[in-house]
Amino acid sequence: MAGEESVDKLYVISGVTGMTGNELVHQILEDKTAKNHILGFDNFYASSLETVRDCLPDRRFEFFEYDINDAGQMEQLEGRVKEIKDDFGEIIYINCAAVVHTEHFYHVHETFETNVLGMKSFLEQAARVGAQKYLNCSTSEVYSMNSWNEDGGVRESDYITMADAEHSQRTSYATGKLLTEFFMKDAVESGKILGCSIRFANVYSRNERYPKHIIPFIIDSFRRQGKVVLLENSRKNKRTFLHNYDSCSAVLALAGTGSALDGSIYNVATDEEISIIDLAKLCAEKMGIHDPIIEFNGYRESDPERRLLSTEKIRVRTGWRPVVGLDRGLEECIANYIGREQDRKQA
């Protein structure tokens, strides 16, 4: 993996208890000899402090229950950055404050302030404090109806065809994330900071806590109802699923490769495509369920049949590769999800 001279780093991470944020904390703190420091905040809109509770005793991690949309709290955060920034050779801002549950895709107002205005103000703060780098977490949802091609995956430079308000409200979320990519590019081109935007594929975690995303939804449905009810779209849909260990290792690979932070976009995904029906069957098999009951109800507009991304760009520029295959990732996710459920019953 490409790297740069080792210096003590100050990381400022929004959405730090979410799926991306909490895994970043764990990976950064994994090196016990490093003198890196993390200032992380979250308002628990779609997460819980439990995801980073094991990291709270580590003095290298400071957590704040802050909202990225609260100007007063962001001013306090900025003050803390300025207070300690001279102790570090590099300041890296990572914006993970992006609600990506599918239930929010169709609601125009719910995530706009956080995903667009919050990102912009966080970027402006990074420039004010003299941060060297800013990593902007975007989404592969921006590809909308052009989420795959015949060459084995859509590229960052490919033109996109987005469903608009004439078709569906779904893409309102993606439109907001797309706008943040323009803010990022402008900040780099105007010499304010180095950075990039990252379009993640469908990300899942070994520590899924809520049945919001498709994998924990399938697990929870089989566990509680003995069956799973999928959308009609699932009869045709295929996806790739990226373990959040790999999504976060990609963020850190980019953060450690200054030459890659040219304001452009990076796909982060796997090539391991699977149909939603086969995904449900695979989960059932790993849960010891034979002949799983799969039913279909409802339909999601403007939902692409496939989402297959080319990751050649990040692989060439940083040497990053995903290391957690779907088979292993599902086993971890199922074991942890069921384990937490049993713990709750015993408590």
C-alpha positions as a Markdown table, in Angstrom:
| # | Residue | x | y | z |
|---|---|---|---|---|
| 1 | Met | 0.0 | 0.0 | 0.0 |
| 2 | Ala | 1.3 | 3.4 | -0.9 |
| 3 | Gly | 2.5 | 5.5 | 2.0 |
| 4 | Glu | 4.2 | 8.7 | 3.1 |
| 5 | Glu | 6.6 | 9.8 | 5.8 |
| 6 | Ser | 5.3 | 8.8 | 9.2 |
| 7 | Val | 4.2 | 11.8 | 11.3 |
| 8 | Asp | 1.8 | 12.1 | 14.3 |
| 9 | Lys | -1.6 | 12.8 | 12.9 |
| 10 | Leu | -4.7 | 14.5 | 14.4 |
| 11 | Tyr | -7.9 | 13.0 | 12.9 |
| 12 | Val | -11.2 | 15.0 | 13.2 |
| 13 | Ile | -14.0 | 12.6 | 12.3 |
| 14 | Ser | -17.7 | 13.4 | 12.0 |
| 15 | Gly | -20.4 | 10.7 | 12.4 |
| 16 | Val | -17.8 | 8.8 | 14.5 |
| 17 | Thr | -20.2 | 6.2 | 16.0 |
| 18 | Gly | -21.6 | 5.3 | 12.6 |
| 19 | Met | -20.6 | 2.3 | 10.5 |
| 20 | Thr | -17.6 | 4.1 | 8.8 |
| 21 | Gly | -16.7 | 6.3 | 11.7 |
| 22 | Asn | -16.4 | 3.7 | 14.4 |
| 23 | Glu | -14.4 | 1.3 | 12.3 |
| 24 | Leu | -12.0 | 4.1 | 11.4 |
| 25 | Val | -11.4 | 4.8 | 15.2 |
| 26 | His | -10.6 | 1.1 | 15.8 |
| 27 | Gln | -8.2 | 0.9 | 12.9 |
| 28 | Ile | -6.4 | 4.1 | 13.8 |
| 29 | Leu | -6.0 | 3.1 | 17.4 |
| 30 | Glu | -4.9 | -0.4 | 16.5 |
| 31 | Asp | -1.3 | 0.7 | 16.4 |
| 32 | Lys | -0.5 | 1.2 | 20.1 |
| 33 | Thr | 2.9 | 2.8 | 19.4 |
| 34 | Ala | 1.5 | 5.6 | 17.2 |
| 35 | Lys | 0.9 | 9.0 | 18.8 |
| 36 | Asn | -2.1 | 9.8 | 16.6 |
| 37 | His | -5.1 | 11.4 | 18.2 |
| 38 | Ile | -8.8 | 11.4 | 17.3 |
| 39 | Leu | -11.4 | 14.1 | 17.9 |
| 40 | Gly | -14.7 | 12.4 | 17.0 |
| 41 | Phe | -18.3 | 13.5 | 17.3 |
| 42 | Asp | -21.8 | 12.2 | 16.6 |
| 43 | Asn | -25.4 | 13.1 | 17.5 |
| 44 | Phe | -26.6 | 9.4 | 17.4 |
| 45 | Tyr | -29.2 | 10.1 | 14.7 |
| 46 | Ala | -28.6 | 6.6 | 13.3 |
| 47 | Ser | -26.1 | 5.0 | 15.6 |
| 48 | Ser | -25.1 | 4.4 | 19.2 |
| 49 | Leu | -22.2 | 5.2 | 21.6 |
| 50 | Glu | -21.9 | 1.4 | 22.0 |
| 51 | Thr | -19.9 | 1.2 | 18.8 |
| 52 | Val | -17.0 | 3.1 | 20.3 |
| 53 | Arg | -17.4 | 2.4 | 24.0 |
| 54 | Asp | -14.4 | 0.1 | 24.1 |
| 55 | Cys | -12.3 | 3.0 | 22.7 |
| 56 | Leu | -13.3 | 5.6 | 25.2 |
| 57 | Pro | -10.7 | 4.7 | 27.8 |
| 58 | Asp | -8.0 | 5.3 | 25.2 |
| 59 | Arg | -6.6 | 8.8 | 25.8 |
| 60 | Arg | -5.9 | 9.1 | 22.1 |
| 61 | Phe | -9.6 | 9.3 | 21.4 |
| 62 | Glu | -11.8 | 12.2 | 22.5 |
| 63 | Phe | -15.6 | 11.8 | 21.9 |
| 64 | Phe | -18.1 | 14.7 | 21.8 |
| 65 | Glu | -21.8 | 14.4 | 21.5 |
| 66 | Tyr | -22.1 | 17.1 | 18.9 |
| 67 | Asp | -24.3 | 17.8 | 15.9 |
| 68 | Ile | -22.6 | 18.8 | 12.7 |
| 69 | Asn | -25.5 | 21.3 | 12.1 |
| 70 | Asp | -25.1 | 23.0 | 15.5 |
| 71 | Ala | -22.9 | 26.1 | 14.9 |
| 72 | Gly | -22.1 | 26.5 | 18.6 |
| 73 | Gln | -20.9 | 22.9 | 19.0 |
| 74 | Met | -18.8 | 23.1 | 15.8 |
| 75 | Glu | -17.2 | 26.3 | 17.1 |
| 76 | Gln | -16.2 | 24.4 | 20.3 |
| 77 | Leu | -14.8 | 21.6 | 18.2 |
| 78 | Glu | -12.8 | 24.0 | 16.1 |
| 79 | Gly | -11.5 | 25.6 | 19.3 |
| 80 | Arg | -10.3 | 22.1 | 20.5 |
| 81 | Val | -8.6 | 21.5 | 17.2 |
| 82 | Lys | -6.7 | 24.8 | 17.4 |
| 83 | Glu | -5.8 | 24.1 | 21.0 |
| 84 | Ile | -3.9 | 20.9 | 20.2 |
| 85 | Lys | -3.0 | 21.1 | 16.5 |
| 86 | Asp | 0.6 | 22.2 | 17.0 |
| 87 | Asp | 1.3 | 18.8 | 18.7 |
| 88 | Phe | 0.8 | 17.0 | 15.4 |
| 89 | Gly | 2.5 | 17.0 | 12.0 |
| 90 | Glu | -0.7 | 16.5 | 10.0 |
| 91 | Ile | -4.4 | 17.3 | 10.5 |
| 92 | Ile | -6.9 | 15.1 | 8.6 |
| 93 | Tyr | -10.6 | 15.7 | 8.5 |
| 94 | Ile | -12.9 | 12.8 | 7.6 |
| 95 | Asn | -16.5 | 13.5 | 7.0 |
| 96 | Cys | -18.6 | 10.4 | 7.8 |
| 97 | Ala | -21.8 | 12.3 | 8.8 |
| 98 | Ala | -24.0 | 10.9 | 6.1 |
| 99 | Val | -27.1 | 8.9 | 6.8 |
| 100 | Val | -27.3 | 6.2 | 4.2 |
| 101 | His | -30.2 | 4.0 | 5.3 |
| 102 | Thr | -32.4 | 3.3 | 2.3 |
| 103 | Glu | -35.4 | 4.6 | 4.2 |
| 104 | His | -34.0 | 8.1 | 3.9 |
| 105 | Phe | -33.4 | 8.1 | 0.2 |
| 106 | Tyr | -36.9 | 9.2 | -0.7 |
| 107 | His | -37.2 | 11.9 | 1.9 |
| 108 | Val | -35.8 | 15.1 | 0.5 |
| 109 | His | -35.6 | 17.2 | 3.8 |
| 110 | Glu | -34.3 | 14.6 | 6.2 |
| 111 | Thr | -30.6 | 14.4 | 5.3 |
| 112 | Phe | -30.0 | 17.6 | 3.2 |
| 113 | Glu | -28.8 | 19.7 | 6.1 |
| 114 | Thr | -26.3 | 17.1 | 7.3 |
| 115 | Asn | -25.2 | 15.7 | 4.0 |
| 116 | Val | -24.8 | 19.0 | 2.1 |
| 117 | Leu | -24.7 | 22.1 | 4.4 |
| 118 | Gly | -22.9 | 20.1 | 7.2 |
| 119 | Met | -20.3 | 18.8 | 4.8 |
| 120 | Lys | -19.6 | 22.2 | 3.4 |
| 121 | Ser | -19.2 | 23.9 | 6.8 |
| 122 | Phe | -17.0 | 21.0 | 8.1 |
| 123 | Leu | -14.8 | 21.4 | 5.0 |
| 124 | Glu | -14.6 | 25.2 | 5.6 |
| 125 | Gln | -13.6 | 24.5 | 9.2 |
| 126 | Ala | -10.9 | 22.1 | 8.0 |
| 127 | Ala | -9.4 | 24.9 | 5.8 |
| 128 | Arg | -9.6 | 27.5 | 8.5 |
| 129 | Val | -7.6 | 25.4 | 11.0 |
| 130 | Gly | -5.0 | 24.6 | 8.5 |
| 131 | Ala | -5.8 | 20.9 | 8.0 |
| 132 | Gln | -3.8 | 19.3 | 5.2 |
| 133 | Lys | -6.4 | 16.8 | 4.1 |
| 134 | Tyr | -10.1 | 16.2 | 3.9 |
| 135 | Leu | -11.8 | 12.9 | 3.0 |
| 136 | Asn | -15.4 | 13.2 | 1.9 |
| 137 | Cys | -17.5 | 10.1 | 2.1 |
| 138 | Ser | -20.0 | 10.1 | -0.8 |
| 139 | Thr | -22.0 | 7.3 | -2.2 |
| 140 | Ser | -22.3 | 5.0 | -5.3 |
| 141 | Glu | -26.0 | 6.1 | -5.3 |
| 142 | Val | -24.9 | 9.0 | -7.5 |
| 143 | Tyr | -24.5 | 6.5 | -10.4 |
| 144 | Ser | -28.3 | 6.0 | -10.3 |
| 145 | Met | -29.5 | 4.3 | -13.5 |
| 146 | Asn | -25.9 | 3.9 | -14.8 |
| 147 | Ser | -24.6 | 1.7 | -12.0 |
| 148 | Trp | -22.9 | -0.8 | -14.2 |
| 149 | Asn | -21.6 | -1.3 | -17.7 |
| 150 | Glu | -20.4 | -4.1 | -20.1 |
| 151 | Asp | -16.7 | -3.6 | -19.2 |
| 152 | Gly | -17.1 | -5.0 | -15.7 |
| 153 | Gly | -17.9 | -1.9 | -13.6 |
| 154 | Val | -18.8 | 1.8 | -13.9 |
| 155 | Arg | -15.8 | 4.1 | -13.6 |
| 156 | Glu | -15.5 | 7.4 | -11.8 |
| 157 | Ser | -15.1 | 9.3 | -15.1 |
| 158 | Asp | -18.2 | 7.7 | -16.7 |
| 159 | Tyr | -21.1 | 10.0 | -17.4 |
| 160 | Ile | -24.1 | 9.3 | -15.2 |
| 161 | Thr | -27.8 | 9.2 | -15.9 |
| 162 | Met | -29.7 | 10.1 | -12.8 |
| 163 | Ala | -33.4 | 9.6 | -12.2 |
| 164 | Asp | -34.9 | 13.0 | -11.5 |
| 165 | Ala | -38.1 | 14.3 | -9.9 |
| 166 | Glu | -40.1 | 13.2 | -12.9 |
| 167 | His | -39.2 | 9.6 | -12.0 |
| 168 | Ser | -38.6 | 9.3 | -8.3 |
| 169 | Gln | -37.6 | 11.1 | -5.2 |
| 170 | Arg | -34.9 | 8.5 | -4.5 |
| 171 | Thr | -32.1 | 10.4 | -6.2 |
| 172 | Ser | -32.6 | 13.5 | -4.0 |
| 173 | Tyr | -30.1 | 11.9 | -1.5 |
| 174 | Ala | -27.6 | 11.1 | -4.3 |
| 175 | Thr | -28.0 | 14.6 | -5.7 |
| 176 | Gly | -26.9 | 16.1 | -2.4 |
| 177 | Lys | -23.9 | 13.8 | -2.1 |
| 178 | Leu | -23.0 | 14.6 | -5.7 |
| 179 | Leu | -23.0 | 18.3 | -4.8 |
| 180 | Thr | -20.5 | 17.7 | -2.0 |
| 181 | Glu | -18.1 | 16.2 | -4.6 |
| 182 | Phe | -18.1 | 19.6 | -6.4 |
| 183 | Phe | -17.3 | 21.4 | -3.1 |
| 184 | Met | -14.4 | 19.0 | -2.5 |
| 185 | Lys | -13.0 | 19.5 | -6.0 |
| 186 | Asp | -13.3 | 23.3 | -5.7 |
| 187 | Ala | -11.5 | 23.3 | -2.4 |
| 188 | Val | -8.6 | 21.4 | -3.8 |
| 189 | Glu | -8.4 | 23.4 | -7.1 |
| 190 | Ser | -8.4 | 26.6 | -5.1 |
| 191 | Gly | -5.5 | 25.5 | -3.0 |
| 192 | Lys | -7.3 | 25.3 | 0.3 |
| 193 | Ile | -6.7 | 21.7 | 1.1 |
| 194 | Leu | -5.9 | 18.3 | -0.3 |
| 195 | Gly | -8.8 | 15.8 | -0.5 |
| 196 | Cys | -11.1 | 13.5 | -2.4 |
| 197 | Ser | -14.6 | 12.0 | -2.5 |
| 198 | Ile | -15.3 | 8.3 | -2.0 |
| 199 | Arg | -18.2 | 6.5 | -3.6 |
| 200 | Phe | -18.8 | 3.4 | -1.5 |
| 201 | Ala | -20.7 | 0.4 | -2.7 |
| 202 | Asn | -23.2 | -1.3 | -0.4 |
| 203 | Val | -21.3 | -1.4 | 2.9 |
| 204 | Tyr | -22.1 | -3.7 | 5.8 |
| 205 | Ser | -20.4 | -4.3 | 9.2 |
| 206 | Arg | -19.7 | -7.2 | 11.5 |
| 207 | Asn | -21.3 | -5.1 | 14.2 |
| 208 | Glu | -24.7 | -4.3 | 12.5 |
| 209 | Arg | -27.1 | -3.2 | 15.2 |
| 210 | Tyr | -30.2 | -2.3 | 13.4 |
| 211 | Pro | -32.1 | -4.2 | 10.6 |
| 212 | Lys | -31.9 | -1.2 | 8.3 |
| 213 | His | -29.5 | -2.4 | 5.6 |
| 214 | Ile | -30.4 | -5.4 | 3.6 |
| 215 | Ile | -28.0 | -7.9 | 5.3 |
| 216 | Pro | -29.1 | -7.3 | 8.9 |
| 217 | Phe | -32.7 | -7.0 | 7.6 |
| 218 | Ile | -32.4 | -10.5 | 6.2 |
| 219 | Ile | -30.8 | -11.9 | 9.3 |
| 220 | Asp | -33.3 | -10.2 | 11.6 |
| 221 | Ser | -36.3 | -11.4 | 9.5 |
| 222 | Phe | -35.2 | -15.0 | 9.5 |
| 223 | Arg | -34.4 | -14.9 | 13.2 |
| 224 | Arg | -37.7 | -13.3 | 14.3 |
| 225 | Gln | -40.2 | -14.4 | 11.6 |
| 226 | Gly | -38.7 | -17.5 | 10.1 |
| 227 | Lys | -38.9 | -15.9 | 6.7 |
| 228 | Val | -37.9 | -12.8 | 4.7 |
| 229 | Val | -40.1 | -10.5 | 2.7 |
| 230 | Leu | -38.1 | -8.8 | -0.1 |
| 231 | Leu | -39.2 | -6.1 | -2.6 |
| 232 | Glu | -40.3 | -7.2 | -6.0 |
| 233 | Asn | -37.1 | -5.6 | -7.3 |
| 234 | Ser | -35.1 | -8.3 | -5.6 |
| 235 | Arg | -36.3 | -10.9 | -8.2 |
| 236 | Lys | -33.7 | -9.3 | -10.6 |
| 237 | Asn | -31.4 | -7.1 | -8.5 |
| 238 | Lys | -27.7 | -7.9 | -8.0 |
| 239 | Arg | -25.3 | -6.0 | -5.7 |
| 240 | Thr | -21.7 | -6.2 | -4.4 |
| 241 | Phe | -21.3 | -5.9 | -0.6 |
| 242 | Leu | -18.3 | -4.3 | 0.9 |
| 243 | His | -17.2 | -5.1 | 4.5 |
| 244 | Asn | -16.6 | -1.9 | 6.5 |
| 245 | Tyr | -13.2 | -3.1 | 7.5 |
| 246 | Asp | -12.3 | -2.7 | 3.8 |
| 247 | Ser | -14.2 | 0.5 | 3.3 |
| 248 | Cys | -12.3 | 2.1 | 6.1 |
| 249 | Ser | -8.9 | 0.7 | 5.1 |
| 250 | Ala | -9.6 | 2.4 | 1.7 |
| 251 | Val | -10.2 | 5.7 | 3.5 |
| 252 | Leu | -6.9 | 5.4 | 5.4 |
| 253 | Ala | -5.1 | 4.3 | 2.3 |
| 254 | Leu | -6.2 | 7.5 | 0.5 |
| 255 | Ala | -5.4 | 9.6 | 3.6 |
| 256 | Gly | -1.9 | 8.3 | 3.5 |
| 257 | Thr | -1.4 | 8.9 | -0.2 |
| 258 | Gly | -1.2 | 12.7 | -0.8 |
| 259 | Ser | -0.7 | 12.3 | -4.5 |
| 260 | Ala | -4.1 | 10.7 | -4.7 |
| 261 | Leu | -5.9 | 13.6 | -3.0 |
| 262 | Asp | -6.4 | 15.7 | -6.1 |
| 263 | Gly | -10.0 | 16.5 | -5.5 |
| 264 | Ser | -11.2 | 13.6 | -7.7 |
| 265 | Ile | -13.5 | 10.7 | -6.9 |
| 266 | Tyr | -12.7 | 7.1 | -5.9 |
| 267 | Asn | -14.9 | 4.0 | -6.2 |
| 268 | Val | -14.5 | 1.6 | -3.2 |
| 269 | Ala | -16.2 | -1.7 | -3.7 |
| 270 | Thr | -15.6 | -5.4 | -4.4 |
| 271 | Asp | -16.1 | -7.5 | -7.5 |
| 272 | Glu | -18.1 | -10.2 | -5.7 |
| 273 | Glu | -21.5 | -9.7 | -7.2 |
| 274 | Ile | -24.5 | -11.6 | -5.8 |
| 275 | Ser | -28.2 | -11.5 | -6.4 |
| 276 | Ile | -30.4 | -10.4 | -3.5 |
| 277 | Ile | -32.2 | -13.7 | -3.6 |
| 278 | Asp | -29.0 | -15.7 | -3.4 |
| 279 | Leu | -27.8 | -13.4 | -0.6 |
| 280 | Ala | -30.9 | -14.3 | 1.4 |
| 281 | Lys | -30.3 | -18.0 | 0.7 |
| 282 | Leu | -26.7 | -17.7 | 1.7 |
| 283 | Cys | -27.7 | -16.0 | 5.0 |
| 284 | Ala | -30.3 | -18.7 | 5.7 |
| 285 | Glu | -27.7 | -21.5 | 5.0 |
| 286 | Lys | -25.3 | -19.9 | 7.4 |
| 287 | Met | -28.0 | -19.6 | 10.0 |
| 288 | Gly | -28.8 | -23.4 | 9.6 |
| 289 | Ile | -32.1 | -22.7 | 7.8 |
| 290 | His | -33.0 | -25.2 | 5.1 |
| 291 | Asp | -35.5 | -24.3 | 2.4 |
| 292 | Pro | -35.8 | -20.7 | 3.5 |
| 293 | Ile | -39.2 | -18.9 | 3.0 |
| 294 | Ile | -38.7 | -15.9 | 0.7 |
| 295 | Glu | -41.6 | -13.7 | -0.1 |
| 296 | Phe | -42.0 | -10.6 | -2.2 |
| 297 | Asn | -44.0 | -7.4 | -1.6 |
| 298 | Gly | -43.7 | -3.8 | -2.6 |
| 299 | Tyr | -41.6 | -2.1 | -5.3 |
| 300 | Arg | -38.9 | 0.5 | -5.2 |
| 301 | Glu | -38.8 | 3.0 | -8.1 |
| 302 | Ser | -35.6 | 4.0 | -9.9 |
| 303 | Asp | -33.7 | 1.1 | -8.2 |
| 304 | Pro | -31.0 | -0.1 | -10.6 |
| 305 | Glu | -30.9 | -3.8 | -11.3 |
| 306 | Arg | -27.1 | -4.0 | -10.7 |
| 307 | Arg | -24.5 | -1.9 | -9.0 |
| 308 | Leu | -21.0 | -2.9 | -10.1 |
| 309 | Leu | -18.1 | -0.5 | -9.7 |
| 310 | Ser | -14.6 | -0.4 | -11.1 |
| 311 | Thr | -12.0 | 0.0 | -8.4 |
| 312 | Glu | -9.0 | 0.2 | -10.7 |
| 313 | Lys | -8.3 | 3.8 | -9.9 |
| 314 | Ile | -7.9 | 3.4 | -6.1 |
| 315 | Arg | -6.0 | 0.1 | -6.6 |
| 316 | Val | -3.5 | 1.8 | -9.0 |
| 317 | Arg | -3.0 | 4.9 | -6.9 |
| 318 | Thr | -2.8 | 3.5 | -3.4 |
| 319 | Gly | -2.4 | -0.3 | -3.7 |
| 320 | Trp | -5.6 | -0.8 | -1.7 |
| 321 | Arg | -7.4 | -4.2 | -2.0 |
| 322 | Pro | -10.4 | -5.6 | -0.2 |
| 323 | Val | -9.5 | -8.5 | 2.1 |
| 324 | Val | -12.8 | -9.6 | 3.7 |
| 325 | Gly | -14.8 | -11.8 | 1.3 |
| 326 | Leu | -18.6 | -12.0 | 1.5 |
| 327 | Asp | -18.6 | -15.6 | 2.9 |
| 328 | Arg | -16.4 | -14.6 | 5.9 |
| 329 | Gly | -18.1 | -11.3 | 6.3 |
| 330 | Leu | -21.6 | -12.8 | 6.5 |
| 331 | Glu | -20.5 | -15.3 | 9.1 |
| 332 | Glu | -19.1 | -12.6 | 11.3 |
| 333 | Cys | -22.2 | -10.4 | 10.9 |
| 334 | Ile | -24.6 | -13.3 | 11.7 |
| 335 | Ala | -22.6 | -14.5 | 14.7 |
| 336 | Asn | -22.4 | -11.0 | 16.2 |
| 337 | Tyr | -26.0 | -10.0 | 15.4 |
| 338 | Ile | -27.4 | -13.2 | 17.0 |
| 339 | Gly | -24.9 | -12.9 | 19.9 |
| 340 | Arg | -26.0 | -9.4 | 20.8 |
| 341 | Glu | -29.7 | -10.5 | 20.7 |
| 342 | Gln | -28.9 | -13.4 | 23.1 |
| 343 | Asp | -27.0 | -11.0 | 25.4 |
| 344 | Arg | -30.1 | -8.6 | 25.5 |
| 345 | Lys | -32.4 | -11.5 | 26.4 |
| 346 | Gln | -30.1 | -12.5 | 29.3 |
| 347 | Ala | -29.7 | -9.0 | 30.6 |
